[in-house]
Amino acid sequence: MNEDERLLQVAGLSGVIAGIISFLLTLMTGGLGYATEPGFVSGGWPQFLAQWFTNYAPLGEMVGLGMVGLAAMMIYLTLYRTLKITSPNYAMVCLGFGVIASAILVSFLVLRYFAFFSAAIVYNSAAVSEKPTVINVARVLVYSTYGLFFTQGVLWIFAFLGTGVAIRSSRTFGRSYSWMNIAFGLLFILLFAIVAKDFTAPDAPNIVFLLIGLLYVEWTIILGQKLYRLSRPWS
């Protein structure tokens, strides 16, 4: 196995493994949307922060999607190395956007989790009269991280569309992978438009965040298994 085949194998396995682990963590921690946002909890912010240390869904979300983000970085880097000869320059720039978007996704997940974590520590040790103030500060702290979320979302859109064009210019991948990435890009435009519209009421439960997370997982598994198969010339 030469260096290129080894890189394809590592990137492919990382995508598949990260996607599967993320899905399993979501099931095991009960993080199917209802336990990762205060809006999904019946008691809102007070109950969400009060039960923080017995609610493992936010931790599962951060670890699972964080692994997906790191695997996506490796997949984009591998795609860049594999497709740079046959693909147009603007598509390669979009693959670079994918690397940056993946890094920002990981940063957003970590910052958001520790914003919740810090707020929960202060909330559970505060006097009853101070708790409303803690919640207001926590809301500002948590929602300030969503600038990163929307930034990486825009970059992911360009990355998906650019990946579709890059794959279409190569004989290594089938046309179905090209159309899949283009479809993901168009779907992300719709989903992030919905999120931006509904973010005028950020405390309201929003199932679109769950759909976006599932798309990240699905993409890494699909591209990961394809890269792994490419590392096996006989497959």
Salt bridges, closest charged atoms under 4 A:
GLU3 OE2 - ARG81 NH2 3.59
ASP4 OD1 - ARG81 NH2 3.08
GLU61 OE1 - ARG112 NH1 2.84
ASP203 OD2 - ARG139 NE 2.82
